[in-house]
Amino acid sequence: MQKHIFALLSLFILIFGCKEEDKTEKEIKKLEVNVSISRFDKEFSEAKPEDLPKLRSKYPYLFPAPDSVWIKKMEDTIQKELMQEVTSEFLDFEKETLQLEDFYKHVKYYFPNYKIPHIITVTNDVDYNNRIILADSLLFIGLDNYLGQDHKFYTSIQRYISQGMDREFIVSNIASAFANKAVPKPRDRTFLAQIIYYGKELYLKDKLMPNASDAVKIAYTEDQLNWAIANEEPIWRNFIEKEYLYSTNNNLRKRFLDPAPFSKFGLELDQESPGRLGRYIGWQIVKSFMEKSNLSLVQLMPVTAEEIFKNSNYKPKK
């Protein structure tokens, strides 16, 4: 009898939750946002030396160097090929523009005081560590970092990095840049504080880009995501048994949080695992907490890792 009551209650909560989400999405769709995008990469690839003064006037923040540097870049064979490849892949930016409009509608809904930055697409010599730069009122997208994981320019880049160098990850990377400003940095150095920090970032993506797959949000392949889901319980058990949660050993960041080809448990299964599994676990803890909380997304941001963990009652399925 109790099982039936619990099942009905769970079903009611699920249905009610879905209706609330539908209502929220309808409200978000009604919002109007002005997303301004400039294709500097395209303008520069089509420019000649005599066009530089005009570009300098339009984009003064991109021209700290003298014109001679830019002329040299125009004439460089590798740079020409790079710009050609970007132009070929991004003949238009319509799909991304629609995705960005949807993303910033969600940002405006949850963070109404946020000022949407002016977006500028550039090439940055495949500097994948700085593929997205958010600087106050400007957001730069290095399009040469999104040519597809098998692109010839990426052959010397490790696979776990290049798998995220596809245009489907652009909005997710922008959401990460936004989260870097919106999510307070951990107050302490414990492993728990760090995984909850990344858990907040990923939960933020759940709300700001609800139509994206979980794999895109965390930059996994579908197989990697499925591995994390299937092994969530033993991963968590390992963290508990090894007493990692309140450890301040910085090595744990390298093993379970930083980008890497796999996570490092010191077990035979390591090679099968995706990297950054600590972030995945933090995500599940924050999700569990918010399912039991009435907090808004903004109210979640300053909540301490300890409070989130204790009130989440997080228990992965066996």
Disulfide bonds with the S-S distance in Angstrom:
none
